[in-house]
Amino acid sequence: MSVNSIIRCIDSPITMTQLKEIAAERFGDMVKGVVDVELKIMALGGELHADEEAYLLEKGSKQANLWGINIYVSEPLPQAIEFDSMINVRPSQNNRSRAVEDKNLQEQIIRIVQSLII
């Protein structure tokens, strides 16, 4: 099975039940995701954020717009969202840690995730 066969591009809303099914395929209680803040889509289901990042780049996303998150399916949104990924380390964009440091960007990501998980 190829990596891309289990990564999903979420461009229209899915239910929390569907999110839990995606989580069950890999980590059980958590789903890794990459959000494109320009296109307002996300990739879910990869083993690594880098896999999802590559998937979205292949679909035309721009690197500067992609941010890695984790979603814990037992928690309500937005508390379920954790801003922690190696792909977020971007000194060129003034983000020097695995976290998304810009609070406005965090809020933008939260809005996108909440629009895509109902």
C-alpha beads as a LAMMPS data file, in Angstrom:
LAMMPS data file: protein, C-alpha beads

118 atoms
117 bonds

1 atom types
1 bond types

-500.0 500.0 xlo xhi
-500.0 500.0 ylo yhi
-500.0 500.0 zlo zhi

Masses

1 110.0

Atoms # bond

1 1 1 0.000 0.000 0.000
2 1 1 1.452 3.372 -0.938
3 1 1 1.610 6.224 1.552
4 1 1 -0.742 8.355 -0.543
5 1 1 -3.431 5.685 -0.587
6 1 1 -4.339 6.458 3.023
7 1 1 -3.765 10.203 3.008
8 1 1 -6.962 12.076 2.360
9 1 1 -7.377 15.591 1.017
10 1 1 -10.162 17.169 3.045
11 1 1 -11.710 19.926 0.969
12 1 1 -15.296 19.524 2.150
13 1 1 -16.592 18.829 5.664
14 1 1 -16.256 15.417 7.293
15 1 1 -17.886 14.266 10.516
16 1 1 -16.151 13.601 13.802
17 1 1 -17.089 9.939 13.280
18 1 1 -15.168 9.922 9.999
19 1 1 -12.218 11.602 11.722
20 1 1 -12.229 8.878 14.383
21 1 1 -12.190 6.230 11.643
22 1 1 -9.110 7.893 10.123
23 1 1 -7.476 7.970 13.564
24 1 1 -8.182 4.263 14.083
25 1 1 -6.141 3.412 10.972
26 1 1 -2.882 4.696 12.497
27 1 1 -2.616 6.138 15.990
28 1 1 -6.013 5.437 17.549
29 1 1 -6.560 8.627 19.513
30 1 1 -4.901 11.125 17.186
31 1 1 -4.682 12.138 13.534
32 1 1 -1.755 13.988 12.019
33 1 1 -2.783 16.707 9.624
34 1 1 -1.376 19.421 7.410
35 1 1 -3.475 22.521 6.794
36 1 1 -3.142 24.732 3.713
37 1 1 -4.126 28.165 5.015
38 1 1 -4.461 29.641 1.516
39 1 1 -6.593 26.926 -0.092
40 1 1 -8.427 26.161 3.192
41 1 1 -7.961 22.417 2.835
42 1 1 -6.079 19.808 4.838
43 1 1 -4.494 16.426 4.403
44 1 1 -5.152 13.764 7.035
45 1 1 -4.117 10.198 7.698
46 1 1 -0.398 10.076 7.027
47 1 1 2.177 8.493 9.272
48 1 1 4.290 11.665 9.153
49 1 1 3.360 15.300 8.641
50 1 1 6.016 15.314 5.916
51 1 1 4.012 12.690 3.983
52 1 1 0.910 14.874 4.070
53 1 1 2.963 17.940 3.223
54 1 1 4.386 16.179 0.146
55 1 1 0.883 15.058 -0.834
56 1 1 -0.448 18.627 -0.763
57 1 1 2.604 19.976 -2.579
58 1 1 1.925 17.448 -5.351
59 1 1 -1.636 18.804 -5.519
60 1 1 -0.389 22.374 -6.004
61 1 1 -0.138 23.786 -2.489
62 1 1 2.667 26.228 -1.689
63 1 1 5.151 25.314 1.046
64 1 1 4.722 28.614 2.894
65 1 1 1.004 27.894 3.389
66 1 1 1.332 24.415 4.930
67 1 1 1.297 23.907 8.697
68 1 1 1.360 20.656 10.659
69 1 1 -1.067 19.839 13.443
70 1 1 -2.307 16.902 15.484
71 1 1 -5.992 16.401 16.232
72 1 1 -6.914 14.370 19.317
73 1 1 -10.261 12.770 18.509
74 1 1 -11.406 12.358 22.119
75 1 1 -11.295 16.126 22.703
76 1 1 -13.737 18.753 21.412
77 1 1 -12.570 21.299 18.860
78 1 1 -10.650 23.565 19.133
79 1 1 -8.992 22.021 22.230
80 1 1 -8.299 18.899 20.170
81 1 1 -5.804 20.764 17.965
82 1 1 -2.118 20.608 18.841
83 1 1 0.262 22.825 16.868
84 1 1 3.294 20.535 16.889
85 1 1 5.197 19.349 13.830
86 1 1 8.714 19.328 12.465
87 1 1 7.408 20.879 9.245
88 1 1 6.549 24.015 11.237
89 1 1 10.221 24.835 11.878
90 1 1 10.665 27.735 9.455
91 1 1 13.138 30.421 10.445
92 1 1 12.500 32.134 7.093
93 1 1 8.881 32.679 8.207
94 1 1 9.859 33.643 11.767
95 1 1 8.695 30.299 13.134
96 1 1 11.647 28.789 14.958
97 1 1 9.981 25.895 16.766
98 1 1 7.772 22.882 16.084
99 1 1 4.807 24.921 17.332
100 1 1 2.887 27.456 15.254
101 1 1 4.051 30.545 17.120
102 1 1 1.865 33.220 15.474
103 1 1 -1.463 33.441 17.359
104 1 1 -3.262 34.887 14.312
105 1 1 -2.068 31.953 12.224
106 1 1 -3.221 29.548 14.942
107 1 1 -6.678 31.136 14.842
108 1 1 -6.751 30.846 11.051
109 1 1 -5.855 27.136 11.272
110 1 1 -8.514 26.573 13.946
111 1 1 -11.183 28.198 11.746
112 1 1 -10.210 26.022 8.786
113 1 1 -10.216 22.814 10.852
114 1 1 -13.574 23.699 12.395
115 1 1 -15.033 24.343 8.947
116 1 1 -13.821 20.940 7.718
117 1 1 -14.761 18.784 10.736
118 1 1 -18.415 19.024 11.683

Bonds

1 1 1 2
2 1 2 3
3 1 3 4
4 1 4 5
5 1 5 6
6 1 6 7
7 1 7 8
8 1 8 9
9 1 9 10
10 1 10 11
11 1 11 12
12 1 12 13
13 1 13 14
14 1 14 15
15 1 15 16
16 1 16 17
17 1 17 18
18 1 18 19
19 1 19 20
20 1 20 21
21 1 21 22
22 1 22 23
23 1 23 24
24 1 24 25
25 1 25 26
26 1 26 27
27 1 27 28
28 1 28 29
29 1 29 30
30 1 30 31
31 1 31 32
32 1 32 33
33 1 33 34
34 1 34 35
35 1 35 36
36 1 36 37
37 1 37 38
38 1 38 39
39 1 39 40
40 1 40 41
41 1 41 42
42 1 42 43
43 1 43 44
44 1 44 45
45 1 45 46
46 1 46 47
47 1 47 48
48 1 48 49
49 1 49 50
50 1 50 51
51 1 51 52
52 1 52 53
53 1 53 54
54 1 54 55
55 1 55 56
56 1 56 57
57 1 57 58
58 1 58 59
59 1 59 60
60 1 60 61
61 1 61 62
62 1 62 63
63 1 63 64
64 1 64 65
65 1 65 66
66 1 66 67
67 1 67 68
68 1 68 69
69 1 69 70
70 1 70 71
71 1 71 72
72 1 72 73
73 1 73 74
74 1 74 75
75 1 75 76
76 1 76 77
77 1 77 78
78 1 78 79
79 1 79 80
80 1 80 81
81 1 81 82
82 1 82 83
83 1 83 84
84 1 84 85
85 1 85 86
86 1 86 87
87 1 87 88
88 1 88 89
89 1 89 90
90 1 90 91
91 1 91 92
92 1 92 93
93 1 93 94
94 1 94 95
95 1 95 96
96 1 96 97
97 1 97 98
98 1 98 99
99 1 99 100
100 1 100 101
101 1 101 102
102 1 102 103
103 1 103 104
104 1 104 105
105 1 105 106
106 1 106 107
107 1 107 108
108 1 108 109
109 1 109 110
110 1 110 111
111 1 111 112
112 1 112 113
113 1 113 114
114 1 114 115
115 1 115 116
116 1 116 117
117 1 117 118
